[in-house]
């Protein structure tokens, strides 16, 4: 990336950011994040901006202090050799300084690359091969070790900056330095001018996964970042001094999104000590807004229920009754289109005498907006949180198409969820069933080998593939397919489904099948076919798996096999006819050993299920869907 402008004096930029010049008007969404920080530092210098737990103690920083830190970090980076156009990788979690480095890198006209803190040296080398960054900011010793181990495969990597956490760090022959080392250089204290960027300039590169599960580096513009932050702040009804909590890697787009939104809205962002202490620290922080994956909500609910079970019998009985009431209210609403009067009154009484005190105990006393980042929320999890008086809204995120694609909101605790369609974002399905997206604020492109930024791959109409979890239509409606345990079914039904699996396997080699109810009395077959078997019926035998499962010939072949199996089930002598109304592929083929994903080594089903993209397909009378990775139920 070549510099296109020269740095300018900060004095030339300040008047445009002074909020008081236009009372009641916020900063434009296209302004770089470091300029938003500068405006906050000017107007609310003494207000708390960040808080972090370090070695068991909480520490806070004001907007003015953070702005000074960012300027100081830019000086250190300049002394190290970071210039406009430089790519600087960052990895780590639960440390506000990681955000400040990102802001300082932007301020220098360089490009921060947010890399997962949980990758190994091989994956690190893979990211390096795309961006060829010369500098790496490591949030912990673990990331330092990863970079050092990958050094031989990263020839242009000049410097690894280890954030000071009180431990001595080996310099590995000058490759690794600490912030203290850089501060000891007089040049680090020299004044550095900011780089004033255009709205269309690169703001950040985020490491994420595409719809095929491949790791990609998405480059977002300042306008795209600002627009996503504003959209999320609007969905969360975020306001000044609200508190948000960071407990996941900075490379996770949801974490970067709430960090950006907090800047624009002057909200307080707190970082827990580490991911293991997140649930406990939440009880102290009591956030107003939360954005987290499904796995974290499950972990939190498990912790809550353990505490309830160890409390008094009265509390346990009320909790069980509350869950039962929530289930009955949901059933009444589904049947009659609204909640019953008795359910509403009882729910309000429960909230006063039970839920509100319990939310105080678990740290949710102020929680106003909670989001599940996968875009889909298991009904059982949603119902159990609702019994605590907490509504969790699914939200679809994809940095390639502006960040926020769609969401589901609960206007009031008693009302049904409603779909929220984001302005400027369109979602459809193509003839092969892939989710397609078109946005007014797409990312600049994808970083490929050698640091080249190439545009997003789109068709003539500007539509590109999107990673969508669950089923989403043009209105943003989301569906979830329930898992089913064959052992819990009646013997005849289970035997009929097993017969389906046997017939499918006899026609097309299938390693395993998982069955789910479709909600209408029939079944969805989630299958893991043998890739070579798919290639045998493909017009292009050299196709890769994600290409094979989109080809009409392959889809039609399996649809025909299912129609034959359905016909055989109708003639079953046992008198039980189970019909497969649709089928789903795994997004990536499973290996034969232990159900691991072939391109993700040792990651098990339950650990990666929230990462698997979905699509909806139609061929004849059979729907073909790419479902969320189910829990391991082999028939």
Buried (B, 14 or more C-beta within 10 A) or exposed (E): BEEEEEBEEBEEBEEEBEBEEEEEEBBBBBBBBBBBBBBBBBBBEEBBBBBBBBEEEEEEBBBBBBBEBBBBBBBBBBBBEBEBBBBBBBBBBBBBBBBBBBBBBBBBBBBBBBBBBBBEBEBBBBBBBBBBBBBBBBBBBEBBBBBBBBBEBBEEBBBBBBBEBEEEBEEBEEBBBBBEBBBEBEEBEEEBBBBBBEBEBBBBBBBBBBBBBEBBBBBBBBBBBBBBBBBBBBBBEBEEEBBBBBBBBBBBBBBBBBBBBBBBBBBBBBBBBBBEBBBEBBBEBBBBBBBBBBEBBBBBBEBBBEEBEEEEEEBBEBBEBBBEBBBBBBEBBEEEEEBBEEBEEBBEEBBEEBBBEBBEBBBBBBBBBBBBBBBBBBEEBBBBBBBBBBBBBBBBBBBBBBBBBBBBBBEEBBEEBEBBBBEBBBBBBBEBBBBBBBBBBBBBBBBBEEBEBEEBEBEEEEBBBBBBBBBBBEEBBBBBBEBBEBEEBEEEBBBBBBBBBEBBBEBBBBBBBBBBBBEEEBBBBBBBBBBEBBBEBBEEEEBEBBBBBBBEEBBBBBBBBBBEBBEEBEEBEEEBBBBBBBBBBBBBBBBEEEBBBBBBEEBEBEBBBBBBBBBBBBBEEBBBBBBBBBEBBEB
